[in-house]
Amino acid sequence: MNQQFTLNVHNTKLFGQYWQSMVVNRVVVLVHGMGEHSSRYERFVIPELLTQGYAVVAFDLFGHGKSNGKKGCVPSYEALLEAIHVTINAAENLFPNTPVILYGHSLGGNLVLNYALKRPHNLKAVIASSPFLRLAFHPPKWKMILGKLLLKIAPSVTMPSELDVSAISRDEDEVIRYVSDPLVHDKVSPMYTFPVIAAGKWAIKAAKTLQTPTLLLHGTGDRITDHKASIEFCNETNYAHLVVFDDGFHELHNDICKNEFMESILSWLKTLN
């Protein structure tokens, strides 16, 4: 069953939705990645969670999917964390007295880790797939200089992200689905870039303060976010567990190893008290 709702965060209407099975034991709050949207998880991740008794509550980030806002723009990094906070509150109202698990992919992975480290919460666990803690490539120097200048004088101006879409998945059909999805975009602003990069660096250093059971999953073939950054994060804390997928691409949940990926998540969740 899929139900939709609206969240109001920083004077912006964000699109929210949730799914539930007959019996709900836990609820997963899902945070998608840059340029995509929450409904992309309806094909595989969400059905897999539903079969195990998890409800899923998700939303589209500012300027993404069906949410309001200029494509690729966000008021601030703190606004992103606030959107997660508001969504968690919505999940707790929908499913009272039900443990909440925060799950984020890529940009969403950056956000959920920072949320767990920076905000007071009662989360049962955190899951971060291919978290954007550090890019796996070096953007052109001129673009970084221009971007930092624009962050000061025009933080909401957008430019093409120039994402290498072939790095999404080793499954060519998934790449085609991504490219042909009308709700996917390649716009990104300085405010959606530099604060996220800074937050990724901060999270690695702050990982030693983590106190929530956390699972990171990353592929060694990821050409978008650096899997070595996930290793560094986990080396700083006993609360994080890392699963590495040899040659896995960025969207592990849409890659040829997706079944092993989901099995790893579900098995780890079963270990939680």
N, C-alpha and C positions, 0 to 999 in steps of 0.2 A: 504494500500500500504506500503510495506517494502522496504527501500533502505539502502544499506550498505556504509560505508566510513571508512577511516583510520585516526587516530589521531597520531601525533608524539609528545611524551612527554618524556623528559629525555632520548633521544636517543632510545626510545622504541616505536614500532608500536602497538597501541592499536586499537582493533576492535570496530567500532562504527556502529550504525544503528538507523534508525528512521521510524516512522509510522505516517501517517496522514489521516484524513478523508477528505471529500469534502470541508467542511468549518472548518477552524481552528481559534478558538477564543483565545486560550492560549496554551502554550507549556510546557510540563513537562519534566524536565531532571531527569532521573532515575539512581540511584546508587545502585547496588546490594550488597549482603552480602558476607561474607567470604566463600570461597570455591565453590561458585556457579557462575552464569553468567546471563547476561541481558536477554537472550532468555527464561529463566524460567518464565518471567512475561508475555509472549505472550499468555499463556493459559487463563488468567483471568484478571489481572490488566489492561493490555494495551487495550484489546477490550472494557472494561468498560469505560476507559477514552476516547477512540475514539468515542464512541456513544454519548458522551457529548460535542464533539467539541474540544477536546484536542489533540494536536499532542504530540508524545512521542519521545524523543531523549535519547538514552542510549549507554553505552559503557561497555566493559569488563575491569575490573581492571588489573593492572600488574600481570602477572602470573596466570590469570584466563581466563576461557572460550576460546575464539579464539584470545585473545591478546598474544603478544610475552612476553617472560620472563620466568624464571624458576618458576615452580608451587610453589605458596606460598611465593614468594619473591617480595620485593619492594625496590626501591632505598632509600626512606625515607618517613616519614609521609607527609612532605611538597610536595613530588612528587604526593601523592594522591590528595591533595588539588589542585595542579596545573592541574591534569588531569580533575578535575571537572571544573576548570576555562576554560580550553581549550574546553571542551564539551559545556559549556554555550555559549562561543563565537560561536561555530559551530551552536548551536541552534538559536542564534540571527541572524546569517547569512542566515540560512535556512528559518527562519520565522521572517523577519524584522518587527519591531514595534509591536511585539506580547509579552504580559507579560509572564515572565518565572517563573515557580514554580519548586523548587528543592525538589526531593523526594528520600529518602534513607531508606533502610531496614538494620537493625542490624549494621554491620560494616558501611554500607552506611548511616545509621542513625547517627552514630557517626560523620562521615565525613561531612554530610550536616549541622549539627548543628555547628560544628567547623568552617565550611566555612562561615556560616552566621555571626558567632561571630568574626572571624579573618580577613576576606577578604572584601575589599570594593566591593559593588555590587548593582545592581538594581533589585533584586529579588522581585517578587510579594508576594511570600509566601514560606514557608518551611514545608515539611511533613516528619516526622521521625517515622517509624514503628519499634517497638521493638528495639529501639536504643541501641547500645552497649556503654552505659555510665558506666556500671559496670557489671561484670559477676554475674550470679545468683548462682555460686558455687565457692568453693575454690580449685584451682588446688593444687596438691601435693606440699609440701614445697620444696622438692628436685628439682622438675621440674622448679620452679620459680627461685631458686638459680642458677641452671645450665643455664637456659634461659638468665638470666641477665649477667652471665659470657660470654656466647656466643654472646650476643649483643655487647660486647666490642671487642671480638677477632674474631668472625665469624658470623656477623649479618645475613648472607644469608643462613646459614645452615638450613635445614628444618627437622621437625619432624612431626609425625602424630598428628593431633589436638585432636584425640580421642573424637570427637563430639558424643554425644548420639543422634543418628539419630531419635530415637523414640520420642524425644522431639520436633521435627520439627512441627508435626501436629497430631491432634487426628484422622485425616482421614488416615487410613492405606494405601490406594491407593496412597496418596501423598508421604508417606514415601517410598513406593516401587519405585515411579517415581524418587525420589531424589537419592536413592541408585543405581538405574540402569542407571542414566544419565551419559554418558561417559565424559561429560565436567565438571562434579562435582568432586572435589578432596578434600582430607583431609590433605593436606600439609600446614604447617605454619612455618614461620621463626620468630626469635626474633624481627626482624625489623617490622614484621607485627603484633606483639603482644604487646610489652611493650610500644612503643610510642602511640598505640591506647588506651591502658589502661590509660596512663597518660593524654591523650587528653580528655578522658571521664570524669575523675576527674576534669580536668580544666574547661570543659564546664559547669558542674554543678555550680562551683563557679562563673563562668563568666556569667551565665544566666541573671543576673541582668542588663547586658549591652545590651541584645538583643533588637533590634528595628525593627524586621521583624515579621509579623504575622506567627505564627508557630503552627502546629498541631502535637502532639505526640499521638501515639496509642500503647497500650501495654496490654498483657494478664497476669492475675494474676497466670496463670499456666505455665508461661514461666520458664523453667529450664536452659535456656542458658544465657539470659540477664535479669538483675534485674529490674522488673517493679517499684520497690520502688525508684530506681535512677531516673526514668522518673518523678515520683511524686515530688522528691526533686528538679529536674530541673524546673518544672512548678511552684513550690512554690516560686521560686526566681524572677519570672518575670510576668508581666501582659500581655506580648505579646504572651505567649504560652497557648494553650488549650490542655487538656489531655482527651482522651477517654480510659477508662479502660474496658477490656472485661473479665468478670468473667470466670476463668478457661481456658482462651485462651492460646494456645501454641505459640511457637516462630514465626512461619510463619502464621500470622493471615490471610494473603491473600490466604493461602492454607489450612486453618483450617476449621472446620465445621461452624465457625461464619463468613466466608469470605464475605457473602452478607451484613451482618450488618456492617462489617469492611469497605467495599467499599461505602456503603450508608453514613457512617459517614464522609468519606473523601469528597465525592461529595456534601453532604449537607453543610459541612464547607466551601468548595470552593465557593459555591453560596453566602455565606455571605460576601465575599470579594468585595470591591468596584471595 
